[in-house]
Amino acid sequence: MKFIKASVRDRTGTGGKGYIMTTFNQLCEKFGLPNDCTKDGGAWYSGDGKVRYEWAFKSVDGKVIVTIYDYKEKCPPEEIKEWRVGGKGNTEKYKKFFSDFYSTDQLVLR
């Protein structure tokens, strides 16, 4: 299954699905720079300040959405070792997204 970058609109309705044990630098190496959720008035602005950085992907058919984000973190992103995973759609398909990049011992999904 192929995934592409998702839009703000695509990620609407995603929910927490677990965690991934990795670093900010490793995420940037694999997925590029995250969307900045701190820019007031920006498309990705979280409004409540609970999310500062987020990556969002969708399956080519648009039926599966995967997000990776910090949540209520106060430290610099380089210090975060446990990132939240969100998603919607077929659970097995978003698990497949991660299996292409991470070992099962780095990922905890419900």
LOTI-599056 format. One line per 4 residues: for each residue x, y, z of C-alpha. Coordinates in steps of 0.5 Angstrom, whole numbers, plus 500, padded with zeros to 3 digits. Layout:
residues N
X Y Z; ...
end
This chain:
residues 110
500 500 500; 503 507 498; 502 513 503; 503 520 501
503 527 505; 496 528 508; 493 535 508; 490 538 515
483 537 512; 485 529 511; 487 528 519; 481 531 521
478 525 526; 484 521 527; 485 519 534; 490 516 538
493 509 536; 499 508 540; 506 510 541; 513 510 537
519 510 540; 524 514 536; 527 521 536; 526 527 532
532 527 528; 530 520 526; 523 522 524; 526 528 520
530 523 516; 525 518 514; 519 523 513; 522 530 512
521 536 517; 514 536 521; 508 541 520; 509 546 525
503 547 529; 505 553 533; 505 558 528; 498 562 530
494 563 524; 498 557 520; 494 551 517; 497 546 522
496 551 528; 493 547 534; 490 552 537; 490 549 544
498 548 544; 498 541 546; 501 539 539; 507 543 536
510 538 531; 506 533 527; 507 529 521; 501 526 517
500 521 511; 494 518 507; 494 512 503; 493 514 496
486 512 496; 485 516 502; 482 511 506; 487 510 511
490 516 515; 497 516 519; 499 522 524; 505 522 528
506 528 533; 508 530 540; 502 531 545; 503 536 551
510 536 551; 514 542 554; 521 540 552; 525 541 546
523 536 540; 530 533 540; 529 531 547; 522 527 546
523 519 545; 516 517 545; 512 520 540; 504 519 539
501 515 533; 494 517 531; 490 514 525; 483 513 522
481 507 517; 483 500 517; 488 498 523; 492 493 519
494 498 514; 496 503 518; 500 498 522; 503 496 515
505 504 514; 510 503 520; 512 496 519; 516 499 513
520 504 517; 520 501 524; 521 494 528; 515 492 532
519 493 539; 519 501 537; 512 501 536; 506 500 541
499 500 537; 492 499 539
end
